[in-house]
Amino acid sequence: MQGRIIENISNLYKIKAENKIYEATARGKFKNEEITPVVGDTVQIEITDEQKNKAVIEKIDERKTYIKRPKMSNLDQIILVVSSKEPKPDLLLLDKQLAFSEYLNIEPVIVLNKTDLDKKEEFEKIKEIYEKIGYKIIKTIAKNDNKENGVEELKKQLKGKISAFSGNSGVGKSTLINSIFKNNITEEGEISQRNKRGKNTTTSTKLYEIDENTYIADTPGFSTFDISEIQYNELDKFFKEFKDKIKECEFVGCTHIKEENCGIKESVQTGKISNERYERFCKIYSELKEIDKY
């Protein structure tokens, strides 16, 4: 029988299969093959006790995507939540997350939350920059129950997919997720994590089902992921709007920082690439280069 792992605590896995939840262990052979089942995996299971809903994982199906930290597979999209105000938009973090999404080959969706607090509508400039690159943007007012608050559009975007939410503390991730579920599912997770501090540092990734084949991943620590897996000299491949311009650089291996006759820098000068995005690319490049020294 095929199922999906929706939660993993220690060596026990909760698996949704044919509208039932089974508690399963994994065959010892996986250790020998140096592969471990993770949340998000579709797996083949053998039922060992139908009454008690017990099973064993026999096979892990091929993964579409895989994240090392937190360990998770088959994520379809990352919802990157940015606050329009309070706190102010952290676009350096957003660009890191976008680059990492491109690196992982997972579709990113940008949610501009708290747009009602931005009286000068500065979020429209952010929207324009990222829409021009080709990213999907959804504007939301998570605390507002009005039908025009953007939550319904976000729900449609989640349909039939496994999604994870990411963003700085205070941007409204929990409020958004609660609006989608119409209850406070995230509070429970936050409280349990708080209680674990000092006692048990293990945190678990869990998939919450919104609808059939539609899941939101509760991934502790995901918002603070670092992008050190990306080599500094390959960062340009993961800035979407750079790809077509790299071939216009005079030198192979151009860093797009100090060189002359650089396709990226010329595109910045002509306005084809946002100057702010380019400046943040330079910052991230320097950070990754510094990490590479150690």
C-alpha positions as CSV (number, residue, x, y, z in Angstrom):
1,M,0.0,0.0,0.0
2,Q,1.2,3.5,-0.8
3,G,1.1,6.3,1.7
4,R,2.7,9.6,2.6
5,I,4.8,10.3,5.7
6,I,3.1,13.2,7.5
7,E,5.2,13.2,10.8
8,N,8.4,11.7,12.1
9,I,9.4,11.6,15.8
10,S,12.6,9.7,16.5
11,N,12.2,6.3,14.7
12,L,8.4,6.3,14.4
13,Y,6.6,7.6,11.3
14,K,3.0,8.6,10.9
15,I,1.7,7.7,7.5
16,K,-1.5,8.7,5.7
17,A,-2.7,5.9,3.5
18,E,-6.2,5.4,2.1
19,N,-7.7,7.9,4.6
20,K,-6.2,6.2,7.6
21,I,-3.2,7.1,9.8
22,Y,-0.7,4.3,10.4
23,E,2.2,4.3,12.9
24,A,5.2,2.7,11.2
25,T,8.8,1.8,11.7
26,A,11.3,1.5,8.8
27,R,13.0,-1.7,7.7
28,G,16.6,-2.0,8.9
29,K,17.8,-2.2,5.3
30,F,17.4,1.5,4.9
31,K,20.3,2.1,7.3
32,N,22.5,-0.2,5.1
33,E,21.5,1.7,2.0
34,E,22.3,5.0,3.9
35,I,18.8,6.4,3.2
36,T,16.3,7.4,5.8
37,P,12.6,8.1,5.3
38,V,11.7,11.7,5.9
39,V,8.5,13.7,6.2
40,G,7.0,14.2,2.7
41,D,8.2,10.9,1.3
42,T,5.7,8.7,-0.5
43,V,6.4,5.2,0.7
44,Q,5.2,1.6,0.2
45,I,4.1,0.1,3.5
46,E,3.1,-3.4,4.7
47,I,0.4,-3.5,7.4
48,T,1.5,-5.5,10.4
49,D,-1.6,-4.9,12.6
50,E,-4.8,-3.6,11.0
51,Q,-6.6,-3.2,14.4
52,K,-3.9,-1.0,15.9
53,N,-3.0,0.7,12.6
54,K,0.6,-0.5,12.7
55,A,2.8,-0.8,9.6
56,V,6.4,-1.1,8.4
57,I,8.0,1.0,5.6
58,E,9.2,-1.3,2.8
59,K,10.2,1.2,0.1
60,I,10.8,4.9,-0.4
61,D,9.5,6.2,-3.7
62,E,11.6,8.5,-5.8
63,R,11.8,12.0,-4.4
64,K,11.0,15.1,-6.5
65,T,12.8,17.4,-4.1
66,Y,14.9,17.0,-1.0
67,I,15.9,19.5,1.8
68,K,18.7,18.6,4.2
69,R,17.7,21.0,7.0
70,P,15.0,20.4,8.1
71,K,15.0,17.0,6.5
72,M,12.0,16.9,4.2
73,S,11.1,15.7,0.7
74,N,8.6,16.4,-2.2
75,L,8.0,20.0,-1.2
76,D,6.2,21.7,-4.1
77,Q,6.5,25.3,-3.1
78,I,7.9,27.7,-0.4
79,I,5.6,30.5,0.6
80,L,7.9,33.4,1.5
81,V,6.1,35.8,3.8
82,V,7.3,39.4,3.8
83,S,5.8,42.0,6.1
84,S,5.0,45.3,4.3
85,K,5.4,47.1,7.7
86,E,6.1,46.2,11.3
87,P,8.6,44.8,10.8
88,K,9.8,46.5,7.7
89,P,10.5,44.2,4.6
90,D,13.7,42.2,4.9
91,L,14.6,42.0,1.2
92,L,18.1,40.6,1.8
93,L,16.5,37.6,3.5
94,L,13.9,37.4,0.8
95,D,16.7,37.3,-1.9
96,K,18.6,34.6,0.0
97,Q,15.4,32.5,0.3
98,L,14.6,33.0,-3.4
99,A,18.1,31.9,-4.4
100,F,17.9,28.9,-2.1
101,S,14.4,28.0,-3.6
102,E,15.9,28.1,-7.1
103,Y,18.9,26.0,-5.9
104,L,16.5,23.4,-4.4
105,N,14.3,23.6,-7.6
106,I,11.3,24.4,-5.4
107,E,8.8,27.0,-6.6
108,P,8.8,30.1,-4.5
109,V,5.7,32.3,-4.0
110,I,6.0,35.7,-2.3
111,V,3.3,36.8,0.1
112,L,3.3,40.5,0.9
113,N,1.5,40.6,4.3
114,K,0.2,43.6,6.4
115,T,-0.3,45.7,3.3
116,D,-3.0,47.7,5.2
117,L,-0.2,49.1,7.5
118,D,1.8,50.5,4.5
119,K,-0.1,53.8,4.0
120,K,2.4,55.0,1.4
121,E,1.9,51.7,-0.5
122,E,5.7,51.1,-0.8
123,F,5.0,47.4,-1.1
124,E,3.9,48.2,-4.7
125,K,7.5,48.9,-5.6
126,I,8.5,45.5,-4.2
127,K,5.7,43.8,-6.1
128,E,6.8,45.5,-9.3
129,I,10.5,44.4,-8.9
130,Y,9.7,40.7,-8.3
131,E,6.8,40.4,-10.7
132,K,9.1,41.7,-13.4
133,I,11.5,38.8,-12.6
134,G,8.6,36.3,-13.0
135,Y,7.7,35.6,-9.4
136,K,4.1,35.0,-8.2
137,I,3.1,37.7,-5.7
138,I,0.0,37.6,-3.4
139,K,-0.9,40.5,-1.2
140,T,-2.6,39.7,2.1
141,I,-4.0,41.3,5.3
142,A,-3.9,38.2,7.5
143,K,-5.6,39.8,10.5
144,N,-8.6,41.0,8.4
145,D,-11.6,38.7,7.9
146,N,-12.7,40.6,4.9
147,K,-13.0,38.5,1.7
148,E,-10.6,40.8,0.0
149,N,-7.8,40.0,2.4
150,G,-5.9,37.8,-0.1
151,V,-6.3,34.6,2.0
152,E,-8.6,32.9,-0.6
153,E,-6.1,33.6,-3.4
154,L,-3.4,32.0,-1.2
155,K,-5.6,29.0,-0.5
156,K,-6.0,28.4,-4.3
157,Q,-2.2,28.6,-4.6
158,L,-1.8,25.9,-2.0
159,K,-4.4,23.5,-3.6
160,G,-3.0,20.0,-4.4
161,K,0.5,20.9,-3.2
162,I,2.8,20.5,-0.2
163,S,3.9,23.9,0.9
164,A,6.1,25.3,3.6
165,F,5.9,28.9,5.0
166,S,9.1,30.9,5.7
167,G,9.8,34.4,6.8
168,N,11.2,36.5,9.7
169,S,9.5,36.4,13.2
170,G,6.6,38.8,13.3
171,V,5.7,38.9,9.6
172,G,2.4,37.1,10.2
173,K,3.1,33.5,9.2
174,S,1.1,32.0,12.1
175,T,-1.8,34.4,11.5
176,L,-1.9,33.5,7.8
177,I,-1.9,29.7,8.5
178,N,-4.6,30.1,11.2
179,S,-6.7,32.1,8.7
180,I,-6.3,29.2,6.2
181,F,-7.3,26.6,8.7
182,K,-9.8,28.9,10.5
183,N,-8.3,27.8,13.9
184,N,-5.2,28.1,15.9
185,I,-3.2,25.1,14.8
186,T,0.1,26.9,14.9
187,E,-0.2,28.1,18.5
188,E,-0.1,24.6,19.7
189,G,3.1,24.0,17.8
190,E,4.7,27.1,19.1
191,I,3.8,26.3,22.7
192,S,5.2,22.8,22.5
193,Q,8.4,24.1,21.0
194,R,8.7,26.6,23.9
195,N,8.1,23.9,26.5
196,K,10.8,21.8,24.9
197,R,13.5,24.4,25.4
198,G,16.3,23.3,27.7
199,K,14.7,19.8,28.1
200,N,14.7,18.4,24.6
201,T,16.1,20.2,21.6
202,T,14.6,17.9,19.1
203,T,11.9,19.4,16.9
204,S,9.7,17.6,14.5
205,T,8.5,18.4,11.0
206,K,4.9,17.7,10.4
207,L,2.4,18.0,7.5
208,Y,-1.0,19.4,8.3
209,E,-3.7,18.4,5.7
210,I,-5.9,21.3,4.6
211,D,-7.7,19.4,1.9
212,E,-7.2,16.3,-0.1
213,N,-3.5,16.1,-1.2
214,T,-3.0,19.7,0.1
215,Y,-0.6,20.0,3.0
216,I,1.2,22.8,4.9
217,A,4.5,21.8,6.5
218,D,5.2,22.9,10.0
219,T,8.9,23.1,9.9
220,P,10.7,24.4,13.0
221,G,13.9,26.3,12.1
222,F,13.0,26.5,8.4
223,S,12.7,30.3,8.5
224,T,16.3,30.7,9.6
225,F,17.7,28.3,7.0
226,D,21.2,29.3,5.7
227,I,22.2,29.1,2.1
228,S,25.8,28.0,2.7
229,E,25.1,24.9,0.5
230,I,25.3,27.3,-2.5
231,Q,28.9,27.9,-3.8
232,Y,29.6,31.6,-4.0
233,N,30.8,31.3,-7.6
234,E,27.5,29.7,-8.6
235,L,25.2,32.2,-6.9
236,D,24.5,34.0,-10.2
237,K,22.7,30.8,-11.5
238,F,20.1,31.2,-8.8
239,F,19.2,34.8,-9.4
240,K,16.5,34.2,-12.0
241,E,16.9,37.4,-14.0
242,F,20.7,37.0,-14.3
243,K,20.5,33.7,-16.3
244,D,20.1,35.2,-19.8
245,K,22.6,37.9,-19.2
246,I,25.5,35.8,-18.0
247,K,26.4,34.8,-21.6
248,E,26.9,38.5,-22.4
249,C,29.8,38.7,-20.0
250,E,33.2,39.0,-21.7
251,F,35.0,36.6,-19.2
252,V,34.0,33.0,-18.4
253,G,33.5,32.8,-14.6
254,C,32.7,36.5,-14.3
255,T,31.9,37.4,-10.7
256,H,29.8,40.4,-12.0
257,I,31.4,42.6,-9.3
258,K,34.8,43.9,-10.4
259,E,35.0,42.9,-14.1
260,E,34.4,45.2,-17.1
261,N,32.2,44.2,-20.0
262,C,29.9,42.3,-17.7
263,G,26.4,41.5,-19.0
264,I,24.8,41.7,-15.5
265,K,26.3,45.1,-14.7
266,E,25.3,46.5,-18.1
267,S,21.7,45.2,-17.5
268,V,21.7,47.0,-14.1
269,Q,22.8,50.3,-15.8
270,T,20.1,50.0,-18.5
271,G,17.4,49.2,-15.8
272,K,16.8,45.6,-17.0
273,I,18.0,44.3,-13.7
274,S,17.0,46.1,-10.4
275,N,19.9,47.9,-8.9
276,E,18.7,47.0,-5.4
277,R,18.6,43.3,-6.3
278,Y,22.1,43.5,-7.8
279,E,23.4,45.2,-4.6
280,R,21.9,42.4,-2.5
281,F,23.5,39.8,-4.8
282,C,26.9,41.4,-4.1
283,K,26.3,41.2,-0.3
284,I,25.2,37.6,-0.5
285,Y,28.2,36.7,-2.7
286,S,30.6,38.3,-0.2
287,E,28.9,36.4,2.7
288,L,29.2,33.0,0.8
289,K,32.8,33.8,-0.2
290,E,33.6,34.5,3.5
291,I,32.0,31.2,4.6
292,D,34.0,29.3,1.9
293,K,37.3,30.4,3.6
294,Y,36.6,28.2,6.6
